[in-house]
Amino acid sequence: MSTREYAKTLIDQIPESKLIFVVPYLQGAALPDDVEMPNAKTLAAIEEVENMIETGKGEHFEGSTADLFAQLAAEG
């Protein structure tokens, strides 16, 4: 039995209620090896957004992409 077949057999034995813990790991393992990892600036931005979502604080823009770019251009 190949490793892939063995893994599928094990997955079939996991109760549905526990699969939620396995799926994120499988998603990460399924990424190609050549995927670039985010740099420190991107990771900091992701953390900032997650914090804004959790706390409900921060700026929130509602409008079109064109409106957003117009606002950013006006801010200089």
mmCIF file of the N, C-alpha and C atoms, coordinates in Angstrom:
data_MODEL
# 
_entry.id   MODEL 
# 
loop_
_atom_site.group_PDB 
_atom_site.id 
_atom_site.type_symbol 
_atom_site.label_atom_id 
_atom_site.label_alt_id 
_atom_site.label_comp_id 
_atom_site.label_asym_id 
_atom_site.label_entity_id 
_atom_site.label_seq_id 
_atom_site.pdbx_PDB_ins_code 
_atom_site.Cartn_x 
_atom_site.Cartn_y 
_atom_site.Cartn_z 
_atom_site.occupancy 
_atom_site.B_iso_or_equiv 
_atom_site.pdbx_formal_charge 
_atom_site.auth_seq_id 
_atom_site.auth_comp_id 
_atom_site.auth_asym_id 
_atom_site.auth_atom_id 
_atom_site.pdbx_PDB_model_num 
ATOM 1   N N  . MET A 1 1  ? 0.854   -1.167 0.000  1.00 0.00 ? 1  MET A N  1 
ATOM 2   C CA . MET A 1 1  ? 0.000   0.000  0.000  1.00 0.00 ? 1  MET A CA 1 
ATOM 3   C C  . MET A 1 1  ? 0.904   1.236  0.000  1.00 0.00 ? 1  MET A C  1 
ATOM 4   N N  . SER A 1 2  ? 0.604   2.168  -0.876 1.00 0.00 ? 2  SER A N  1 
ATOM 5   C CA . SER A 1 2  ? 1.409   3.389  -0.954 1.00 0.00 ? 2  SER A CA 1 
ATOM 6   C C  . SER A 1 2  ? 1.089   4.301  0.237  1.00 0.00 ? 2  SER A C  1 
ATOM 7   N N  . THR A 1 3  ? 1.933   5.267  0.446  1.00 0.00 ? 3  THR A N  1 
ATOM 8   C CA . THR A 1 3  ? 1.716   6.234  1.526  1.00 0.00 ? 3  THR A CA 1 
ATOM 9   C C  . THR A 1 3  ? 0.411   6.989  1.307  1.00 0.00 ? 3  THR A C  1 
ATOM 10  N N  . ARG A 1 4  ? 0.137   7.351  0.063  1.00 0.00 ? 4  ARG A N  1 
ATOM 11  C CA . ARG A 1 4  ? -1.104  8.075  -0.264 1.00 0.00 ? 4  ARG A CA 1 
ATOM 12  C C  . ARG A 1 4  ? -2.325  7.214  0.061  1.00 0.00 ? 4  ARG A C  1 
ATOM 13  N N  . GLU A 1 5  ? -2.270  5.944  -0.312 1.00 0.00 ? 5  GLU A N  1 
ATOM 14  C CA . GLU A 1 5  ? -3.392  5.034  -0.031 1.00 0.00 ? 5  GLU A CA 1 
ATOM 15  C C  . GLU A 1 5  ? -3.572  4.856  1.484  1.00 0.00 ? 5  GLU A C  1 
ATOM 16  N N  . TYR A 1 6  ? -2.463  4.753  2.192  1.00 0.00 ? 6  TYR A N  1 
ATOM 17  C CA . TYR A 1 6  ? -2.526  4.603  3.640  1.00 0.00 ? 6  TYR A CA 1 
ATOM 18  C C  . TYR A 1 6  ? -3.146  5.850  4.282  1.00 0.00 ? 6  TYR A C  1 
ATOM 19  N N  . ALA A 1 7  ? -2.745  7.034  3.808  1.00 0.00 ? 7  ALA A N  1 
ATOM 20  C CA . ALA A 1 7  ? -3.301  8.286  4.334  1.00 0.00 ? 7  ALA A CA 1 
ATOM 21  C C  . ALA A 1 7  ? -4.803  8.353  4.092  1.00 0.00 ? 7  ALA A C  1 
ATOM 22  N N  . LYS A 1 8  ? -5.238  7.965  2.896  1.00 0.00 ? 8  LYS A N  1 
ATOM 23  C CA . LYS A 1 8  ? -6.674  7.965  2.596  1.00 0.00 ? 8  LYS A CA 1 
ATOM 24  C C  . LYS A 1 8  ? -7.424  6.987  3.490  1.00 0.00 ? 8  LYS A C  1 
ATOM 25  N N  . THR A 1 9  ? -6.821  5.855  3.762  1.00 0.00 ? 9  THR A N  1 
ATOM 26  C CA . THR A 1 9  ? -7.441  4.873  4.661  1.00 0.00 ? 9  THR A CA 1 
ATOM 27  C C  . THR A 1 9  ? -7.591  5.455  6.067  1.00 0.00 ? 9  THR A C  1 
ATOM 28  N N  . LEU A 1 10 ? -6.549  6.130  6.537  1.00 0.00 ? 10 LEU A N  1 
ATOM 29  C CA . LEU A 1 10 ? -6.620  6.743  7.864  1.00 0.00 ? 10 LEU A CA 1 
ATOM 30  C C  . LEU A 1 10 ? -7.682  7.837  7.920  1.00 0.00 ? 10 LEU A C  1 
ATOM 31  N N  . ILE A 1 11 ? -7.753  8.651  6.883  1.00 0.00 ? 11 ILE A N  1 
ATOM 32  C CA . ILE A 1 11 ? -8.763  9.714  6.836  1.00 0.00 ? 11 ILE A CA 1 
ATOM 33  C C  . ILE A 1 11 ? -10.164 9.123  6.900  1.00 0.00 ? 11 ILE A C  1 
ATOM 34  N N  . ASP A 1 12 ? -10.369 8.026  6.219  1.00 0.00 ? 12 ASP A N  1 
ATOM 35  C CA . ASP A 1 12 ? -11.679 7.376  6.246  1.00 0.00 ? 12 ASP A CA 1 
ATOM 36  C C  . ASP A 1 12 ? -12.046 6.871  7.638  1.00 0.00 ? 12 ASP A C  1 
ATOM 37  N N  . GLN A 1 13 ? -11.062 6.668  8.500  1.00 0.00 ? 13 GLN A N  1 
ATOM 38  C CA . GLN A 1 13 ? -11.312 6.172  9.854  1.00 0.00 ? 13 GLN A CA 1 
ATOM 39  C C  . GLN A 1 13 ? -11.552 7.294  10.866 1.00 0.00 ? 13 GLN A C  1 
ATOM 40  N N  . ILE A 1 14 ? -11.267 8.529  10.472 1.00 0.00 ? 14 ILE A N  1 
ATOM 41  C CA . ILE A 1 14 ? -11.424 9.661  11.393 1.00 0.00 ? 14 ILE A CA 1 
ATOM 42  C C  . ILE A 1 14 ? -12.896 10.035 11.469 1.00 0.00 ? 14 ILE A C  1 
ATOM 43  N N  . PRO A 1 15 ? -13.427 10.181 12.692 1.00 0.00 ? 15 PRO A N  1 
ATOM 44  C CA . PRO A 1 15 ? -14.824 10.592 12.823 1.00 0.00 ? 15 PRO A CA 1 
ATOM 45  C C  . PRO A 1 15 ? -15.040 11.987 12.223 1.00 0.00 ? 15 PRO A C  1 
ATOM 46  N N  . GLU A 1 16 ? -16.206 12.198 11.668 1.00 0.00 ? 16 GLU A N  1 
ATOM 47  C CA . GLU A 1 16 ? -16.532 13.483 11.030 1.00 0.00 ? 16 GLU A CA 1 
ATOM 48  C C  . GLU A 1 16 ? -16.264 14.651 11.973 1.00 0.00 ? 16 GLU A C  1 
ATOM 49  N N  . SER A 1 17 ? -16.550 14.480 13.248 1.00 0.00 ? 17 SER A N  1 
ATOM 50  C CA . SER A 1 17 ? -16.378 15.567 14.218 1.00 0.00 ? 17 SER A CA 1 
ATOM 51  C C  . SER A 1 17 ? -14.911 15.965 14.410 1.00 0.00 ? 17 SER A C  1 
ATOM 52  N N  . LYS A 1 18 ? -13.979 15.095 14.071 1.00 0.00 ? 18 LYS A N  1 
ATOM 53  C CA . LYS A 1 18 ? -12.549 15.396 14.237 1.00 0.00 ? 18 LYS A CA 1 
ATOM 54  C C  . LYS A 1 18 ? -11.880 15.832 12.930 1.00 0.00 ? 18 LYS A C  1 
ATOM 55  N N  . LEU A 1 19 ? -12.563 15.681 11.808 1.00 0.00 ? 19 LEU A N  1 
ATOM 56  C CA . LEU A 1 19 ? -11.968 16.066 10.528 1.00 0.00 ? 19 LEU A CA 1 
ATOM 57  C C  . LEU A 1 19 ? -11.660 17.552 10.454 1.00 0.00 ? 19 LEU A C  1 
ATOM 58  N N  . ILE A 1 20 ? -12.410 18.352 11.200 1.00 0.00 ? 20 ILE A N  1 
ATOM 59  C CA . ILE A 1 20 ? -12.169 19.796 11.196 1.00 0.00 ? 20 ILE A CA 1 
ATOM 60  C C  . ILE A 1 20 ? -10.745 20.133 11.649 1.00 0.00 ? 20 ILE A C  1 
ATOM 61  N N  . PHE A 1 21 ? -10.143 19.258 12.445 1.00 0.00 ? 21 PHE A N  1 
ATOM 62  C CA . PHE A 1 21 ? -8.782  19.486 12.921 1.00 0.00 ? 21 PHE A CA 1 
ATOM 63  C C  . PHE A 1 21 ? -7.734  19.025 11.897 1.00 0.00 ? 21 PHE A C  1 
ATOM 64  N N  . VAL A 1 22 ? -8.117  18.144 11.011 1.00 0.00 ? 22 VAL A N  1 
ATOM 65  C CA . VAL A 1 22 ? -7.197  17.566 10.041 1.00 0.00 ? 22 VAL A CA 1 
ATOM 66  C C  . VAL A 1 22 ? -7.148  18.395 8.757  1.00 0.00 ? 22 VAL A C  1 
ATOM 67  N N  . VAL A 1 23 ? -8.289  18.946 8.366  1.00 0.00 ? 23 VAL A N  1 
ATOM 68  C CA . VAL A 1 23 ? -8.388  19.647 7.083  1.00 0.00 ? 23 VAL A CA 1 
ATOM 69  C C  . VAL A 1 23 ? -7.396  20.803 6.953  1.00 0.00 ? 23 VAL A C  1 
ATOM 70  N N  . PRO A 1 24 ? -7.245  21.695 7.960  1.00 0.00 ? 24 PRO A N  1 
ATOM 71  C CA . PRO A 1 24 ? -6.269  22.781 7.794  1.00 0.00 ? 24 PRO A CA 1 
ATOM 72  C C  . PRO A 1 24 ? -4.840  22.277 7.552  1.00 0.00 ? 24 PRO A C  1 
ATOM 73  N N  . TYR A 1 25 ? -4.483  21.210 8.229  1.00 0.00 ? 25 TYR A N  1 
ATOM 74  C CA . TYR A 1 25 ? -3.147  20.638 8.021  1.00 0.00 ? 25 TYR A CA 1 
ATOM 75  C C  . TYR A 1 25 ? -3.005  20.139 6.583  1.00 0.00 ? 25 TYR A C  1 
ATOM 76  N N  . LEU A 1 26 ? -4.030  19.438 6.107  1.00 0.00 ? 26 LEU A N  1 
ATOM 77  C CA . LEU A 1 26 ? -3.983  18.922 4.738  1.00 0.00 ? 26 LEU A CA 1 
ATOM 78  C C  . LEU A 1 26 ? -3.927  20.059 3.720  1.00 0.00 ? 26 LEU A C  1 
ATOM 79  N N  . GLN A 1 27 ? -4.662  21.141 3.995  1.00 0.00 ? 27 GLN A N  1 
ATOM 80  C CA . GLN A 1 27 ? -4.625  22.286 3.085  1.00 0.00 ? 27 GLN A CA 1 
ATOM 81  C C  . GLN A 1 27 ? -3.209  22.857 3.004  1.00 0.00 ? 27 GLN A C  1 
ATOM 82  N N  . GLY A 1 28 ? -2.556  22.977 4.139  1.00 0.00 ? 28 GLY A N  1 
ATOM 83  C CA . GLY A 1 28 ? -1.187  23.489 4.146  1.00 0.00 ? 28 GLY A CA 1 
ATOM 84  C C  . GLY A 1 28 ? -0.229  22.547 3.454  1.00 0.00 ? 28 GLY A C  1 
ATOM 85  N N  . ALA A 1 29 ? -0.398  21.256 3.681  1.00 0.00 ? 29 ALA A N  1 
ATOM 86  C CA . ALA A 1 29 ? 0.481   20.262 3.066  1.00 0.00 ? 29 ALA A CA 1 
ATOM 87  C C  . ALA A 1 29 ? 0.251   20.173 1.561  1.00 0.00 ? 29 ALA A C  1 
ATOM 88  N N  . ALA A 1 30 ? -0.928  20.553 1.099  1.00 0.00 ? 30 ALA A N  1 
ATOM 89  C CA . ALA A 1 30 ? -1.251  20.451 -0.324 1.00 0.00 ? 30 ALA A CA 1 
ATOM 90  C C  . ALA A 1 30 ? -0.687  21.611 -1.150 1.00 0.00 ? 30 ALA A C  1 
ATOM 91  N N  . LEU A 1 31 ? -0.172  22.639 -0.488 1.00 0.00 ? 31 LEU A N  1 
ATOM 92  C CA . LEU A 1 31 ? 0.400   23.767 -1.227 1.00 0.00 ? 31 LEU A CA 1 
ATOM 93  C C  . LEU A 1 31 ? 1.660   23.329 -1.964 1.00 0.00 ? 31 LEU A C  1 
ATOM 94  N N  . PRO A 1 32 ? 1.863   23.850 -3.152 1.00 0.00 ? 32 PRO A N  1 
ATOM 95  C CA . PRO A 1 32 ? 3.096   23.520 -3.864 1.00 0.00 ? 32 PRO A CA 1 
ATOM 96  C C  . PRO A 1 32 ? 4.316   24.026 -3.088 1.00 0.00 ? 32 PRO A C  1 
ATOM 97  N N  . ASP A 1 33 ? 5.429   23.376 -3.247 1.00 0.00 ? 33 ASP A N  1 
ATOM 98  C CA . ASP A 1 33 ? 6.647   23.755 -2.537 1.00 0.00 ? 33 ASP A CA 1 
ATOM 99  C C  . ASP A 1 33 ? 7.192   25.106 -2.965 1.00 0.00 ? 33 ASP A C  1 
ATOM 100 N N  . ASP A 1 34 ? 6.859   25.557 -4.170 1.00 0.00 ? 34 ASP A N  1 
ATOM 101 C CA . ASP A 1 34 ? 7.426   26.802 -4.672 1.00 0.00 ? 34 ASP A CA 1 
ATOM 102 C C  . ASP A 1 34 ? 6.574   28.032 -4.354 1.00 0.00 ? 34 ASP A C  1 
ATOM 103 N N  . VAL A 1 35 ? 5.590   27.900 -3.461 1.00 0.00 ? 35 VAL A N  1 
ATOM 104 C CA . VAL A 1 35 ? 4.778   29.044 -3.078 1.00 0.00 ? 35 VAL A CA 1 
ATOM 105 C C  . VAL A 1 35 ? 5.615   29.960 -2.201 1.00 0.00 ? 35 VAL A C  1 
ATOM 106 N N  . GLU A 1 36 ? 5.628   31.242 -2.544 1.00 0.00 ? 36 GLU A N  1 
ATOM 107 C CA . GLU A 1 36 ? 6.408   32.202 -1.770 1.00 0.00 ? 36 GLU A CA 1 
ATOM 108 C C  . GLU A 1 36 ? 5.707   32.493 -0.452 1.00 0.00 ? 36 GLU A C  1 
ATOM 109 N N  . MET A 1 37 ? 6.482   32.557 0.599  1.00 0.00 ? 37 MET A N  1 
ATOM 110 C CA . MET A 1 37 ? 5.949   32.925 1.897  1.00 0.00 ? 37 MET A CA 1 
ATOM 111 C C  . MET A 1 37 ? 5.890   34.445 1.981  1.00 0.00 ? 37 MET A C  1 
ATOM 112 N N  . PRO A 1 38 ? 4.873   34.978 2.649  1.00 0.00 ? 38 PRO A N  1 
ATOM 113 C CA . PRO A 1 38 ? 4.769   36.436 2.777  1.00 0.00 ? 38 PRO A CA 1 
ATOM 114 C C  . PRO A 1 38 ? 5.966   37.005 3.538  1.00 0.00 ? 38 PRO A C  1 
ATOM 115 N N  . ASN A 1 39 ? 6.389   38.210 3.147  1.00 0.00 ? 39 ASN A N  1 
ATOM 116 C CA . ASN A 1 39 ? 7.491   38.852 3.856  1.00 0.00 ? 39 ASN A CA 1 
ATOM 117 C C  . ASN A 1 39 ? 6.977   39.480 5.154  1.00 0.00 ? 39 ASN A C  1 
ATOM 118 N N  . ALA A 1 40 ? 7.869   40.056 5.935  1.00 0.00 ? 40 ALA A N  1 
ATOM 119 C CA . ALA A 1 40 ? 7.516   40.605 7.245  1.00 0.00 ? 40 ALA A CA 1 
ATOM 120 C C  . ALA A 1 40 ? 6.479   41.714 7.141  1.00 0.00 ? 40 ALA A C  1 
ATOM 121 N N  . LYS A 1 41 ? 6.592   42.554 6.110  1.00 0.00 ? 41 LYS A N  1 
ATOM 122 C CA . LYS A 1 41 ? 5.645   43.667 5.940  1.00 0.00 ? 41 LYS A CA 1 
ATOM 123 C C  . LYS A 1 41 ? 4.242   43.128 5.657  1.00 0.00 ? 41 LYS A C  1 
ATOM 124 N N  . THR A 1 42 ? 4.143   42.113 4.821  1.00 0.00 ? 42 THR A N  1 
ATOM 125 C CA . THR A 1 42 ? 2.848   41.511 4.507  1.00 0.00 ? 42 THR A CA 1 
ATOM 126 C C  . THR A 1 42 ? 2.263   40.827 5.730  1.00 0.00 ? 42 THR A C  1 
ATOM 127 N N  . LEU A 1 43 ? 3.095   40.095 6.464  1.00 0.00 ? 43 LEU A N  1 
ATOM 128 C CA . LEU A 1 43 ? 2.626   39.434 7.686  1.00 0.00 ? 43 LEU A CA 1 
ATOM 129 C C  . LEU A 1 43 ? 2.118   40.454 8.700  1.00 0.00 ? 43 LEU A C  1 
ATOM 130 N N  . ALA A 1 44 ? 2.799   41.586 8.814  1.00 0.00 ? 44 ALA A N  1 
ATOM 131 C CA . ALA A 1 44 ? 2.360   42.642 9.735  1.00 0.00 ? 44 ALA A CA 1 
ATOM 132 C C  . ALA A 1 44 ? 1.014   43.216 9.289  1.00 0.00 ? 44 ALA A C  1 
ATOM 133 N N  . ALA A 1 45 ? 0.827   43.375 7.979  1.00 0.00 ? 45 ALA A N  1 
ATOM 134 C CA . ALA A 1 45 ? -0.441  43.887 7.464  1.00 0.00 ? 45 ALA A CA 1 
ATOM 135 C C  . ALA A 1 45 ? -1.576  42.901 7.722  1.00 0.00 ? 45 ALA A C  1 
ATOM 136 N N  . ILE A 1 46 ? -1.305  41.629 7.542  1.00 0.00 ? 46 ILE A N  1 
ATOM 137 C CA . ILE A 1 46 ? -2.309  40.596 7.806  1.00 0.00 ? 46 ILE A CA 1 
ATOM 138 C C  . ILE A 1 46 ? -2.690  40.617 9.285  1.00 0.00 ? 46 ILE A C  1 
ATOM 139 N N  . GLU A 1 47 ? -1.705  40.723 10.149 1.00 0.00 ? 47 GLU A N  1 
ATOM 140 C CA . GLU A 1 47 ? -1.963  40.770 11.591 1.00 0.00 ? 47 GLU A CA 1 
ATOM 141 C C  . GLU A 1 47 ? -2.788  42.005 11.956 1.00 0.00 ? 47 GLU A C  1 
ATOM 142 N N  . GLU A 1 48 ? -2.474  43.136 11.318 1.00 0.00 ? 48 GLU A N  1 
ATOM 143 C CA . GLU A 1 48 ? -3.223  44.370 11.566 1.00 0.00 ? 48 GLU A CA 1 
ATOM 144 C C  . GLU A 1 48 ? -4.691  44.210 11.180 1.00 0.00 ? 48 GLU A C  1 
ATOM 145 N N  . VAL A 1 49 ? -4.949  43.616 10.028 1.00 0.00 ? 49 VAL A N  1 
ATOM 146 C CA . VAL A 1 49 ? -6.322  43.405 9.579  1.00 0.00 ? 49 VAL A CA 1 
ATOM 147 C C  . VAL A 1 49 ? -7.054  42.441 10.508 1.00 0.00 ? 49 VAL A C  1 
ATOM 148 N N  . GLU A 1 50 ? -6.392  41.363 10.899 1.00 0.00 ? 50 GLU A N  1 
ATOM 149 C CA . GLU A 1 50 ? -7.017  40.419 11.823 1.00 0.00 ? 50 GLU A CA 1 
ATOM 150 C C  . GLU A 1 50 ? -7.374  41.100 13.140 1.00 0.00 ? 50 GLU A C  1 
ATOM 151 N N  . ASN A 1 51 ? -6.495  41.974 13.618 1.00 0.00 ? 51 ASN A N  1 
ATOM 152 C CA . ASN A 1 51 ? -6.756  42.722 14.844 1.00 0.00 ? 51 ASN A CA 1 
ATOM 153 C C  . ASN A 1 51 ? -7.938  43.669 14.651 1.00 0.00 ? 51 ASN A C  1 
ATOM 154 N N  . MET A 1 52 ? -8.011  44.317 13.512 1.00 0.00 ? 52 MET A N  1 
ATOM 155 C CA . MET A 1 52 ? -9.123  45.225 13.226 1.00 0.00 ? 52 MET A CA 1 
ATOM 156 C C  . MET A 1 52 ? -10.445 44.460 13.210 1.00 0.00 ? 52 MET A C  1 
ATOM 157 N N  . ILE A 1 53 ? -10.434 43.275 12.639 1.00 0.00 ? 53 ILE A N  1 
ATOM 158 C CA . ILE A 1 53 ? -11.642 42.456 12.583 1.00 0.00 ? 53 ILE A CA 1 
ATOM 159 C C  . ILE A 1 53 ? -12.059 42.034 13.987 1.00 0.00 ? 53 ILE A C  1 
ATOM 160 N N  . GLU A 1 54 ? -11.088 41.604 14.786 1.00 0.00 ? 54 GLU A N  1 
ATOM 161 C CA . GLU A 1 54 ? -11.384 41.131 16.146 1.00 0.00 ? 54 GLU A CA 1 
ATOM 162 C C  . GLU A 1 54 ? -11.906 42.242 17.042 1.00 0.00 ? 54 GLU A C  1 
ATOM 163 N N  . THR A 1 55 ? -11.325 43.436 16.928 1.00 0.00 ? 55 THR A N  1 
ATOM 164 C CA . THR A 1 55 ? -11.687 44.531 17.824 1.00 0.00 ? 55 THR A CA 1 
ATOM 165 C C  . THR A 1 55 ? -12.773 45.434 17.252 1.00 0.00 ? 55 THR A C  1 
ATOM 166 N N  . GLY A 1 56 ? -13.020 45.340 15.950 1.00 0.00 ? 56 GLY A N  1 
ATOM 167 C CA . GLY A 1 56 ? -14.005 46.223 15.322 1.00 0.00 ? 56 GLY A CA 1 
ATOM 168 C C  . GLY A 1 56 ? -13.506 47.647 15.156 1.00 0.00 ? 56 GLY A C  1 
ATOM 169 N N  . LYS A 1 57 ? -12.205 47.837 15.282 1.00 0.00 ? 57 LYS A N  1 
ATOM 170 C CA . LYS A 1 57 ? -11.611 49.172 15.169 1.00 0.00 ? 57 LYS A CA 1 
ATOM 171 C C  . LYS A 1 57 ? -10.823 49.275 13.870 1.00 0.00 ? 57 LYS A C  1 
ATOM 172 N N  . GLY A 1 58 ? -10.536 50.504 13.479 1.00 0.00 ? 58 GLY A N  1 
ATOM 173 C CA . GLY A 1 58 ? -9.740  50.729 12.289 1.00 0.00 ? 58 GLY A CA 1 
ATOM 174 C C  . GLY A 1 58 ? -10.578 51.322 11.180 1.00 0.00 ? 58 GLY A C  1 
ATOM 175 N N  . GLU A 1 59 ? -9.922  51.697 10.118 1.00 0.00 ? 59 GLU A N  1 
ATOM 176 C CA . GLU A 1 59 ? -10.623 52.286 8.982  1.00 0.00 ? 59 GLU A CA 1 
ATOM 177 C C  . GLU A 1 59 ? -11.277 51.207 8.140  1.00 0.00 ? 59 GLU A C  1 
ATOM 178 N N  . HIS A 1 60 ? -12.459 51.521 7.663  1.00 0.00 ? 60 HIS A N  1 
ATOM 179 C CA . HIS A 1 60 ? -13.177 50.609 6.777  1.00 0.00 ? 60 HIS A CA 1 
ATOM 180 C C  . HIS A 1 60 ? -13.649 51.409 5.582  1.00 0.00 ? 60 HIS A C  1 
ATOM 181 N N  . PHE A 1 61 ? -13.260 51.004 4.403  1.00 0.00 ? 61 PHE A N  1 
ATOM 182 C CA . PHE A 1 61 ? -13.633 51.727 3.189  1.00 0.00 ? 61 PHE A CA 1 
ATOM 183 C C  . PHE A 1 61 ? -14.794 51.029 2.509  1.00 0.00 ? 61 PHE A C  1 
ATOM 184 N N  . GLU A 1 62 ? -15.795 51.813 2.191  1.00 0.00 ? 62 GLU A N  1 
ATOM 185 C CA . GLU A 1 62 ? -16.918 51.299 1.412  1.00 0.00 ? 62 GLU A CA 1 
ATOM 186 C C  . GLU A 1 62 ? -17.002 52.125 0.142  1.00 0.00 ? 62 GLU A C  1 
ATOM 187 N N  . GLY A 1 63 ? -16.945 51.475 -0.964 1.00 0.00 ? 63 GLY A N  1 
ATOM 188 C CA . GLY A 1 63 ? -17.008 52.156 -2.249 1.00 0.00 ? 63 GLY A CA 1 
ATOM 189 C C  . GLY A 1 63 ? -16.324 51.310 -3.297 1.00 0.00 ? 63 GLY A C  1 
ATOM 190 N N  . SER A 1 64 ? -16.208 51.874 -4.466 1.00 0.00 ? 64 SER A N  1 
ATOM 191 C CA . SER A 1 64 ? -15.598 51.139 -5.574 1.00 0.00 ? 64 SER A CA 1 
ATOM 192 C C  . SER A 1 64 ? -14.073 51.209 -5.484 1.00 0.00 ? 64 SER A C  1 
ATOM 193 N N  . THR A 1 65 ? -13.441 50.361 -6.241 1.00 0.00 ? 65 THR A N  1 
ATOM 194 C CA . THR A 1 65 ? -11.982 50.391 -6.319 1.00 0.00 ? 65 THR A CA 1 
ATOM 195 C C  . THR A 1 65 ? -11.509 51.727 -6.871 1.00 0.00 ? 65 THR A C  1 
ATOM 196 N N  . ALA A 1 66 ? -12.230 52.250 -7.861 1.00 0.00 ? 66 ALA A N  1 
ATOM 197 C CA . ALA A 1 66 ? -11.877 53.554 -8.440 1.00 0.00 ? 66 ALA A CA 1 
ATOM 198 C C  . ALA A 1 66 ? -11.941 54.642 -7.374 1.00 0.00 ? 66 ALA A C  1 
ATOM 199 N N  . ASP A 1 67 ? -12.966 54.590 -6.520 1.00 0.00 ? 67 ASP A N  1 
ATOM 200 C CA . ASP A 1 67 ? -13.080 55.571 -5.438 1.00 0.00 ? 67 ASP A CA 1 
ATOM 201 C C  . ASP A 1 67 ? -11.923 55.448 -4.450 1.00 0.00 ? 67 ASP A C  1 
ATOM 202 N N  . LEU A 1 68 ? -11.549 54.222 -4.142 1.00 0.00 ? 68 LEU A N  1 
ATOM 203 C CA . LEU A 1 68 ? -10.437 53.996 -3.231 1.00 0.00 ? 68 LEU A CA 1 
ATOM 204 C C  . LEU A 1 68 ? -9.147  54.578 -3.790 1.00 0.00 ? 68 LEU A C  1 
ATOM 205 N N  . PHE A 1 69 ? -8.864  54.301 -5.065 1.00 0.00 ? 69 PHE A N  1 
ATOM 206 C CA . PHE A 1 69 ? -7.630  54.818 -5.675 1.00 0.00 ? 69 PHE A CA 1 
ATOM 207 C C  . PHE A 1 69 ? -7.664  56.328 -5.783 1.00 0.00 ? 69 PHE A C  1 
ATOM 208 N N  . ALA A 1 70 ? -8.818  56.909 -6.028 1.00 0.00 ? 70 ALA A N  1 
ATOM 209 C CA . ALA A 1 70 ? -8.948  58.361 -6.075 1.00 0.00 ? 70 ALA A CA 1 
ATOM 210 C C  . ALA A 1 70 ? -8.636  58.966 -4.697 1.00 0.00 ? 70 ALA A C  1 
ATOM 211 N N  . GLN A 1 71 ? -9.165  58.314 -3.656 1.00 0.00 ? 71 GLN A N  1 
ATOM 212 C CA . GLN A 1 71 ? -8.903  58.798 -2.291 1.00 0.00 ? 71 GLN A CA 1 
ATOM 213 C C  . GLN A 1 71 ? -7.424  58.690 -1.956 1.00 0.00 ? 71 GLN A C  1 
ATOM 214 N N  . LEU A 1 72 ? -6.801  57.567 -2.307 1.00 0.00 ? 72 LEU A N  1 
ATOM 215 C CA . LEU A 1 72 ? -5.381  57.401 -2.026 1.00 0.00 ? 72 LEU A CA 1 
ATOM 216 C C  . LEU A 1 72 ? -4.537  58.408 -2.788 1.00 0.00 ? 72 LEU A C  1 
ATOM 217 N N  . ALA A 1 73 ? -4.898  58.680 -4.033 1.00 0.00 ? 73 ALA A N  1 
ATOM 218 C CA . ALA A 1 73 ? -4.156  59.662 -4.831 1.00 0.00 ? 73 ALA A CA 1 
ATOM 219 C C  . ALA A 1 73 ? -4.287  61.058 -4.244 1.00 0.00 ? 73 ALA A C  1 
ATOM 220 N N  . ALA A 1 74 ? -5.458  61.382 -3.722 1.00 0.00 ? 74 ALA A N  1 
ATOM 221 C CA . ALA A 1 74 ? -5.680  62.698 -3.125 1.00 0.00 ? 74 ALA A CA 1 
ATOM 222 C C  . ALA A 1 74 ? -4.892  62.872 -1.838 1.00 0.00 ? 74 ALA A C  1 
ATOM 223 N N  . GLU A 1 75 ? -4.673  61.772 -1.127 1.00 0.00 ? 75 GLU A N  1 
ATOM 224 C CA . GLU A 1 75 ? -3.919  61.834 0.132  1.00 0.00 ? 75 GLU A CA 1 
ATOM 225 C C  . GLU A 1 75 ? -2.430  61.987 -0.110 1.00 0.00 ? 75 GLU A C  1 
ATOM 226 N N  . GLY A 1 76 ? -2.021  61.695 -1.343 1.00 0.00 ? 76 GLY A N  1 
ATOM 227 C CA . GLY A 1 76 ? -0.657  61.930 -1.741 1.00 0.00 ? 76 GLY A CA 1 
ATOM 228 C C  . GLY A 1 76 ? 0.290   60.871 -1.419 1.00 0.00 ? 76 GLY A C  1 
# 
